[in-house]
């Protein structure tokens, strides 16, 4: 059967990717289709995050306490400072991409090379910063104790400042042996032993009267609930069952494990988009250097990859707002 060709226009020719519709080239239209579909995907993820946070609204981690690290400033409480710096770097890379596209319209090869190089550097810095944030989130800072109900207990001093497990635990001269395949009938590979046992935490807490327990439940003022000394002892002795250091997909020292699940998934998915954008930018950058688009007489490829890069930056603004700020 012969293929049927639908012909449109006054000249009787089918559209072959010219400047229709919307006066945009075929490549730009396809990029816009991809951006719209990907925007719907991110919207679904952020909506799921919003519903989950609403469900655990009385115990959701406080972002200022989770993301309070800054490179080379160990022990300094810098809530959201580095995340804000990451955001600024990514937005600035979008500015340099705009300048690269504008230089392409003017057929200024040297400026396109310069501004695309800055864009790539900005993307790499953002990816490195995100990896650093992941590392701190996974390893944790203070540690916590898990309860029978799956909640967490954190430790604070009399002034409400967080206290690390290392300052609570009383090390005991007992040897802890990790569970191995040879030491049990049923065995499933598990994580390594925490630095301290729950018995060491309980003994150290009982010996230090200046430390209190803080639950993950939020007060009306949006602060974590701090128990009295008697309540702390009772809570720790009757409900504490394990020690948590850092966060992963099954446990989280900052609050509900669902928070860590969304953090890894949403920021990881966005990071994959940034990595893809950096790789594409590098390919386009070398094509600019060797004069590919100069010979074509058009830098439209720079403009198309610029659309994708602006989309990635815009998505991060929403992730930053809903995940870190709200």
CORPEWO-V745996 format. One line per field, one symbol per residue. ss: DSSP state (~ for helix, > for strand, _ for the rest). Layout:
BEGIN
ss=???
END
This chain:
BEGIN
ss=_______>____>____________~~~~~~~~~~~~~~~~~~~~~~~~~~~~~~_______~~~~______________~~~~~~~~~~~~~~~~~~~~~~~~~___~~~~~~~~~~~~~~~~~~~~~~~~~~~~~~~____>>>>____>>>>>>____>__~~~_____________~~~______________~~~~~~~~~~___>>>>>>>>_____>>>__~~~~~~~~~~~>>>>>__>____>____~~~~~~~~~~~~~~~~~~~~~~~~~~~~~~~~~__~~~~~___~~~~~~~~~~~~~~~~~~~~~~~~~~_
END
